[in-house]
Amino acid sequence: MAWRIGVDIGGTFTDVALVNDASGDVGVAKVPTTPHDLAEGVLGALDTAMRRYGLAAAEVALFSHATTVVTNAILEETGARAALITTRGFRDVLELRRSARADLYDLFQDAPATLIPRRRRFEITERIGADGTIVTPLAENEIDWLIGALEAARVDAVAISLVFSFLNPRHEQRLGERLRAALPHLPVYLSSDVLPEIKEFERASTTAVCAYTGPILASYLERLNQVTRSHGLPPLFLMGSNGGVLEAAEALAMPATAVESGPAAGVVAAALVARQTGRLDLLSFDMGGTTAKASLIRGGQYETTPHYEVGGGSSMSRWMNGTGHPIRVPVIDLAEVSAGGGSIAWVDRAGALRVGPKSAGADPGPVCYGRGGSEPTVTDCNLLLGYLDTASLLDGDLPIDHAGPRRPCANASPSRLRSICARRRPPSSMSSIMRWRKP
């Protein structure tokens, strides 16, 4: 049992890496991601890799997994249909936010759209005081109405964030107990479990992110763990946002810990390369199909931060306050933009060229993949500009339809195509790090 396997599910491709601890041999395999069943793509990549290198399941000592699926759900606003329950009078905590702004001089800047719209945010009468004492008892008679409202709203998950519950979680625990008994199919996340800390907005936001991404994480982690165990592989571990690994059950209990699972793995690898090569100060850059990520390695080490914002269509890092949805969990410090090789180019109502955050993903994918895609992506523009192999990708495993992208891009000049590629914005990610982290 000398082999370790790592799997990364991206918005476009699923990658597998194999490492033999005894010999140091490394093997890789890449296949298109299968959005209809993510486990199918993982199994396909595993089968390809294990056949290619003659590996049996019994020889695998560690099976770990990193994914950008949770990140992409937030960036593309395709998460679960979640609900939020707050203390009466705090229904709009997610919209009130804080006064922090990414650009102090932009008078027209809007905060990102809330993950949970107001129609699915509910209140309950109760109040815990600033000293942890019960000021207003929990209104048990209102819970039955809440249960009916949640059923009528057809929600997939529920977040509960009551005032000062981090000092006294009794009301949250009782409300959660009633909801779980009446709606056993719904995951219920309590802010007193997710983030038992002061700061009402950050606590509510972190809990909302868990509810928004939890069902998506559960839908494929449980399936993936089931099918891989049936193939004789060891229990599944998930890459955490802080650069460590955790059990699948831990990730399902706290989905916010996996928000930067995929990007974190790349930064950890870059730090290892820095130490192995003796170049201890590096910029790590990870270009994916949906997102582009950059991070700074200093002294051969990456840094983590407990203050982070995700989503909002802007650079995601602790230096850009007000751009996204705050989460207060340990996260590798990196900058991320919601634009990658599969990001779709489009023209807004004002006639301005835009790229992303919507991505062609793996199904149908960019037009040049020949799988039914009809909207031009950054990859299609790169192909027309001569930046990519015009015959195939993936070492010949992915044939390219060179004529396909010419149809949606027929009226685009080379300068227009280059501007689409430039709007991926990875340089701004790196410059934001260098600007704020300059030694």
C-alpha positions as CSV (number, residue, x, y, z in Angstrom):
1,M,0.0,0.0,0.0
2,A,2.5,2.6,-1.2
3,W,0.4,4.7,-3.5
4,R,-1.4,7.9,-2.8
5,I,-4.1,9.3,-5.1
6,G,-5.3,12.9,-5.4
7,V,-8.4,13.9,-7.4
8,D,-9.3,17.4,-8.4
9,I,-12.8,18.2,-9.8
10,G,-12.8,21.4,-11.8
11,G,-15.6,23.1,-13.7
12,T,-14.2,21.8,-17.0
13,F,-11.8,18.9,-16.3
14,T,-11.3,16.3,-13.6
15,D,-7.6,15.5,-12.8
16,V,-6.1,12.5,-11.0
17,A,-2.5,12.4,-9.7
18,L,-0.8,9.2,-8.4
19,V,2.3,9.2,-6.2
20,N,4.3,6.1,-5.2
21,D,5.8,6.7,-1.8
22,A,8.3,3.9,-2.2
23,S,9.7,4.8,-5.7
24,G,8.7,8.4,-6.0
25,D,7.0,7.7,-9.3
26,V,4.2,10.2,-10.3
27,G,1.3,9.5,-12.7
28,V,-1.5,11.8,-14.0
29,A,-4.7,11.5,-15.9
30,K,-7.2,14.2,-17.1
31,V,-10.8,13.7,-18.4
32,P,-13.7,16.1,-18.9
33,T,-15.8,16.8,-15.8
34,T,-19.3,15.2,-15.9
35,P,-21.7,17.8,-14.3
36,H,-24.7,15.4,-14.4
37,D,-22.8,13.0,-12.1
38,L,-19.4,14.3,-10.9
39,A,-18.6,10.8,-9.6
40,E,-18.7,9.4,-13.1
41,G,-15.9,11.7,-14.2
42,V,-13.8,10.8,-11.1
43,L,-14.3,7.1,-11.7
44,G,-13.4,7.5,-15.4
45,A,-10.2,9.4,-14.5
46,L,-9.3,6.8,-11.8
47,D,-9.9,3.9,-14.2
48,T,-7.7,5.5,-16.8
49,A,-4.9,6.3,-14.4
50,M,-4.9,2.9,-12.6
51,R,-4.9,1.0,-15.9
52,R,-2.2,3.2,-17.3
53,Y,0.1,2.5,-14.4
54,G,-1.0,-1.0,-13.5
55,L,-2.3,0.0,-10.0
56,A,-4.7,-2.1,-8.0
57,A,-7.1,-0.5,-5.4
58,A,-5.6,-2.6,-2.6
59,E,-2.3,-0.7,-3.2
60,V,-3.8,2.7,-2.4
61,A,-3.0,4.0,1.1
62,L,-4.6,7.5,0.8
63,F,-7.4,8.8,-1.4
64,S,-7.8,12.6,-1.2
65,H,-9.9,15.0,-3.1
66,A,-9.9,18.7,-4.0
67,T,-12.7,20.5,-5.8
68,T,-13.6,23.9,-7.1
69,V,-17.3,22.9,-7.4
70,V,-18.2,24.7,-4.2
71,T,-16.3,27.8,-5.2
72,N,-17.9,27.7,-8.7
73,A,-21.4,27.4,-7.2
74,I,-20.9,30.7,-5.3
75,L,-19.2,32.5,-8.2
76,E,-21.8,31.4,-10.8
77,E,-24.7,31.8,-8.2
78,T,-25.9,28.3,-8.8
79,G,-26.1,27.1,-5.2
80,A,-28.9,25.5,-3.3
81,R,-32.3,27.0,-2.5
82,A,-31.5,28.0,1.0
83,A,-33.4,29.8,3.8
84,L,-32.2,31.9,6.7
85,I,-34.0,32.3,10.1
86,T,-32.9,35.2,12.3
87,T,-34.0,37.0,15.5
88,R,-37.0,39.2,14.8
89,G,-35.8,42.5,13.4
90,F,-32.6,41.0,11.9
91,R,-34.1,39.7,8.7
92,D,-31.9,42.0,6.5
93,V,-28.6,41.4,8.2
94,L,-27.1,39.9,4.9
95,E,-28.0,43.0,3.0
96,L,-27.1,45.6,5.6
97,R,-23.6,44.1,5.7
98,R,-20.9,46.6,6.8
99,S,-19.7,49.9,5.5
100,A,-16.6,48.3,3.9
101,R,-16.3,49.0,0.2
102,A,-13.8,47.7,-2.4
103,D,-13.5,51.2,-3.9
104,L,-14.2,54.1,-1.6
105,Y,-14.6,56.5,-4.6
106,D,-17.0,54.4,-6.7
107,L,-20.4,56.0,-5.8
108,F,-22.3,53.4,-8.0
109,Q,-20.7,50.3,-6.5
110,D,-23.2,47.7,-5.5
111,A,-22.7,44.9,-2.9
112,P,-23.0,41.4,-4.3
113,A,-26.5,39.9,-4.5
114,T,-27.3,38.0,-1.3
115,L,-27.1,34.3,-1.5
116,I,-30.5,34.0,0.2
117,P,-33.2,36.4,-1.2
118,R,-35.5,38.2,1.2
119,R,-38.5,36.0,0.4
120,R,-36.6,33.1,1.9
121,R,-35.5,34.9,5.1
122,F,-37.7,34.5,8.1
123,E,-37.8,35.8,11.7
124,I,-38.7,34.4,15.0
125,T,-39.4,36.1,18.3
126,E,-36.6,35.6,20.8
127,R,-33.7,37.5,22.3
128,I,-30.4,36.6,24.0
129,G,-28.8,39.5,25.8
130,A,-25.2,40.7,25.4
131,D,-24.4,38.9,28.7
132,G,-25.8,35.6,27.4
133,T,-29.0,35.8,29.5
134,I,-32.4,35.1,28.0
135,V,-34.2,38.5,27.5
136,T,-37.1,37.2,25.4
137,P,-37.9,33.4,25.5
138,L,-38.1,31.5,22.2
139,A,-41.6,31.7,20.8
140,E,-42.3,28.0,20.4
141,N,-45.7,28.8,19.0
142,E,-44.1,30.4,15.9
143,I,-42.1,27.3,14.9
144,D,-45.0,25.5,13.4
145,W,-45.6,28.4,11.1
146,L,-41.9,28.5,10.2
147,I,-42.0,24.8,9.3
148,G,-44.9,25.4,7.0
149,A,-43.3,28.4,5.4
150,L,-40.1,26.4,4.7
151,E,-42.1,23.6,3.1
152,A,-44.0,26.1,1.0
153,A,-40.7,27.7,-0.1
154,R,-39.3,24.3,-1.2
155,V,-35.9,25.0,0.4
156,D,-32.9,22.7,0.2
157,A,-31.2,23.8,3.4
158,V,-31.8,26.1,6.4
159,A,-29.3,28.5,8.1
160,I,-30.2,29.7,11.6
161,S,-28.4,32.8,13.0
162,L,-29.8,34.3,16.2
163,V,-28.5,37.3,18.0
164,F,-25.8,36.5,20.6
165,S,-26.2,32.8,20.1
166,F,-22.4,32.4,20.4
167,L,-22.8,33.3,24.1
168,N,-25.9,31.2,24.7
169,P,-26.9,28.7,21.9
170,R,-30.0,27.4,23.7
171,H,-32.6,29.0,21.4
172,E,-30.7,28.0,18.2
173,Q,-30.4,24.5,19.4
174,R,-34.1,24.2,20.3
175,L,-35.2,25.7,17.0
176,G,-32.8,23.4,15.1
177,E,-34.1,20.4,17.0
178,R,-37.7,21.2,16.0
179,L,-36.9,21.8,12.4
180,R,-34.8,18.6,12.1
181,A,-37.6,16.6,13.6
182,A,-40.3,18.1,11.3
183,L,-38.1,18.3,8.2
184,P,-35.6,15.4,8.5
185,H,-34.6,15.7,4.8
186,L,-33.3,19.3,5.2
187,P,-29.8,20.0,6.5
188,V,-29.9,22.7,9.2
189,Y,-26.9,24.8,10.0
190,L,-26.6,26.6,13.3
191,S,-24.4,29.7,13.6
192,S,-23.5,28.6,17.1
193,D,-22.0,25.4,15.6
194,V,-20.6,27.0,12.4
195,L,-19.0,30.1,13.9
196,P,-19.5,30.7,17.7
197,E,-17.9,34.1,17.6
198,I,-19.0,37.8,17.9
199,K,-19.9,39.8,14.8
200,E,-23.5,39.2,13.7
201,F,-23.1,39.8,10.0
202,E,-20.0,37.6,9.5
203,R,-21.6,34.8,11.6
204,A,-24.8,35.0,9.6
205,S,-22.8,35.1,6.3
206,T,-20.7,32.1,7.1
207,T,-23.7,30.1,8.1
208,A,-25.6,31.2,4.9
209,V,-22.6,30.1,2.8
210,C,-22.8,26.6,4.5
211,A,-26.5,26.3,3.7
212,Y,-26.1,27.6,0.1
213,T,-23.3,25.2,-0.7
214,G,-24.0,22.3,1.6
215,P,-26.5,20.4,-0.5
216,I,-24.3,20.6,-3.6
217,L,-21.3,19.3,-1.6
218,A,-23.4,16.5,-0.1
219,S,-24.9,15.4,-3.4
220,Y,-21.6,14.3,-4.9
221,L,-19.4,13.7,-1.9
222,E,-21.8,11.0,-0.6
223,R,-22.1,9.5,-4.1
224,L,-18.4,9.7,-4.7
225,N,-17.5,8.1,-1.4
226,Q,-20.0,5.3,-2.0
227,V,-18.8,4.4,-5.4
228,T,-15.1,4.6,-4.6
229,R,-15.5,2.4,-1.6
230,S,-17.4,-0.1,-3.7
231,H,-14.3,-0.1,-6.0
232,G,-12.1,-1.0,-3.0
233,L,-10.5,2.4,-2.4
234,P,-9.9,3.7,1.1
235,P,-12.2,6.3,2.7
236,L,-12.4,9.7,1.0
237,F,-10.6,12.7,2.4
238,L,-11.3,16.2,1.3
239,M,-8.8,19.1,0.9
240,G,-9.7,21.9,3.2
241,S,-9.5,25.6,2.5
242,N,-6.7,25.9,5.0
243,G,-4.4,23.5,3.1
244,G,-5.1,20.4,5.3
245,V,-7.3,17.4,4.7
246,L,-10.5,16.5,6.5
247,E,-13.0,13.6,6.4
248,A,-16.0,13.9,4.2
249,A,-18.4,14.0,7.1
250,E,-16.5,17.0,8.6
251,A,-16.8,18.8,5.3
252,L,-20.6,18.1,5.1
253,A,-21.0,19.5,8.7
254,M,-19.1,22.7,7.8
255,P,-19.2,23.2,4.0
256,A,-17.5,26.6,4.3
257,T,-14.2,24.8,5.1
258,A,-14.2,23.5,1.5
259,V,-15.0,26.8,-0.3
260,E,-11.3,27.1,-1.5
261,S,-10.6,23.3,-1.6
262,G,-9.3,23.3,-5.2
263,P,-7.3,26.5,-5.1
264,A,-5.7,25.5,-1.7
265,A,-4.3,22.3,-3.2
266,G,-2.5,24.3,-5.9
267,V,-0.9,26.7,-3.4
268,V,0.3,23.8,-1.2
269,A,1.9,22.3,-4.2
270,A,3.6,25.6,-5.1
271,A,5.0,25.9,-1.6
272,L,6.4,22.4,-1.9
273,V,8.1,23.3,-5.2
274,A,9.5,26.5,-3.7
275,R,11.2,24.5,-0.9
276,Q,12.4,21.8,-3.4
277,T,13.9,24.3,-5.8
278,G,15.3,26.7,-3.2
279,R,13.3,29.6,-4.7
280,L,11.5,30.4,-1.5
281,D,9.6,33.5,-2.7
282,L,7.1,32.6,-5.5
283,L,3.9,33.7,-7.0
284,S,1.5,30.8,-7.5
285,F,-0.9,31.1,-10.4
286,D,-3.6,28.5,-11.1
287,M,-5.7,29.0,-14.3
288,G,-8.8,26.9,-14.5
289,G,-11.9,26.7,-16.7
290,T,-14.1,28.9,-14.5
291,T,-11.7,30.7,-12.1
292,A,-8.1,32.0,-12.0
293,K,-6.2,32.0,-8.7
294,A,-3.0,33.6,-7.5
295,S,-1.2,33.4,-4.2
296,L,2.1,34.5,-2.7
297,I,4.7,32.0,-1.3
298,R,7.1,33.7,1.1
299,G,10.0,31.9,2.6
300,G,8.7,28.6,1.2
301,Q,5.5,28.9,3.1
302,Y,1.9,29.9,2.3
303,E,-0.1,32.0,4.7
304,T,-3.7,31.5,6.0
305,T,-6.2,34.1,7.0
306,P,-9.4,33.9,9.1
307,H,-10.9,36.8,7.2
308,Y,-12.0,36.0,3.7
309,E,-14.7,37.0,1.1
310,V,-16.0,34.8,-1.7
311,G,-18.1,35.7,-4.7
312,G,-19.3,39.0,-5.9
313,G,-17.6,38.9,-9.3
314,S,-14.4,40.5,-8.1
315,S,-11.0,39.6,-6.8
316,M,-11.5,37.4,-3.7
317,S,-9.0,38.0,-0.9
318,R,-8.8,39.5,2.6
319,W,-7.6,42.8,1.1
320,M,-10.7,43.5,-0.9
321,N,-13.3,44.0,1.7
322,G,-16.9,44.6,0.6
323,T,-16.6,42.6,-2.7
324,G,-18.1,39.3,-1.6
325,H,-19.7,37.2,1.1
326,P,-17.5,37.0,4.2
327,I,-16.6,33.6,5.7
328,R,-14.7,33.3,8.9
329,V,-12.8,30.1,8.6
330,P,-9.1,29.5,8.1
331,V,-8.4,29.9,4.4
332,I,-5.1,30.0,2.4
333,D,-4.6,33.6,1.5
334,L,-5.1,34.0,-2.2
335,A,-6.8,36.2,-4.8
336,E,-9.3,34.7,-7.2
337,V,-11.4,36.0,-10.1
338,S,-14.5,34.4,-11.6
339,A,-13.0,34.1,-15.1
340,G,-11.2,31.3,-16.7
341,G,-10.7,29.4,-20.0
342,G,-14.4,28.4,-20.2
343,S,-15.8,31.8,-19.2
344,I,-18.4,33.1,-21.7
345,A,-17.9,36.4,-23.5
346,W,-21.1,38.4,-23.9
347,V,-22.3,42.0,-24.4
348,D,-24.4,43.6,-21.8
349,R,-27.4,45.9,-22.3
350,A,-25.2,49.0,-22.5
351,G,-23.1,47.4,-25.3
352,A,-20.0,46.7,-23.1
353,L,-18.0,43.6,-23.6
354,R,-18.1,41.3,-20.6
355,V,-16.4,38.0,-19.8
356,G,-17.8,35.7,-17.1
357,P,-18.8,34.8,-14.4
358,K,-20.9,32.3,-16.4
359,S,-18.9,29.5,-17.8
360,A,-19.5,26.9,-20.5
361,G,-18.1,24.3,-18.0
362,A,-17.6,20.8,-19.2
363,D,-21.1,20.3,-20.7
364,P,-21.3,21.6,-23.4
365,G,-17.9,23.3,-22.9
366,P,-16.2,25.8,-25.3
367,V,-17.4,25.7,-28.9
368,C,-14.1,24.3,-30.1
369,Y,-14.6,21.1,-28.0
370,G,-17.3,20.1,-30.4
371,R,-19.9,19.1,-27.8
372,G,-22.7,21.4,-28.6
373,G,-21.4,24.7,-27.2
374,S,-22.6,27.8,-29.1
375,E,-21.3,30.7,-26.9
376,P,-17.8,32.0,-27.4
377,T,-15.4,31.5,-24.5
378,V,-11.9,32.6,-23.7
379,T,-10.6,29.2,-24.9
380,D,-12.3,29.7,-28.3
381,C,-10.7,33.1,-28.7
382,N,-7.3,31.7,-27.7
383,L,-7.7,29.1,-30.4
384,L,-8.6,31.7,-33.1
385,L,-5.6,33.8,-32.1
386,G,-3.3,30.9,-32.5
387,Y,-2.4,30.4,-28.9
388,L,-3.6,26.8,-28.7
389,D,-2.9,23.6,-30.7
390,T,-5.3,23.7,-33.6
391,A,-5.6,19.9,-33.8
392,S,-6.1,18.6,-30.3
393,L,-5.6,19.1,-26.6
394,L,-4.8,16.8,-23.7
395,D,-2.0,15.2,-25.6
396,G,-4.3,14.2,-28.4
397,D,-7.1,12.9,-26.3
398,L,-9.4,15.9,-27.0
399,P,-9.9,16.7,-30.7
400,I,-10.5,20.3,-31.5
401,D,-13.2,21.7,-33.8
402,H,-11.2,24.5,-35.3
403,A,-14.0,25.8,-37.5
404,G,-16.6,25.8,-34.7
405,P,-15.5,29.0,-32.9
406,R,-15.5,31.0,-36.2
407,R,-19.3,31.0,-36.3
408,P,-20.0,32.9,-33.0
409,C,-16.8,35.0,-33.4
410,A,-17.3,35.7,-37.1
411,N,-17.7,39.5,-36.6
412,A,-15.0,39.8,-34.0
413,S,-11.7,41.5,-34.9
414,P,-8.3,40.2,-33.5
415,S,-8.2,43.2,-31.2
416,R,-11.7,42.2,-29.9
417,L,-10.6,38.6,-29.4
418,R,-7.5,39.8,-27.5
419,S,-9.6,42.0,-25.3
420,I,-11.8,39.0,-24.4
421,C,-8.6,37.0,-23.4
422,A,-7.3,40.0,-21.4
423,R,-10.5,40.3,-19.4
424,R,-9.8,37.1,-17.6
425,R,-8.0,39.5,-15.2
426,P,-5.4,37.2,-13.7
427,P,-2.8,40.0,-13.7
428,S,-5.0,42.1,-11.5
429,S,-5.2,39.2,-9.0
430,M,-1.4,39.0,-8.8
431,S,-1.0,42.8,-8.7
432,S,-3.4,43.0,-5.8
433,I,-1.2,40.6,-3.8
434,M,2.0,42.3,-4.8
435,R,0.6,45.8,-4.0
436,W,-0.6,44.8,-0.5
437,R,2.0,42.2,0.4
438,K,5.1,44.1,-0.8
439,P,7.9,43.3,1.7
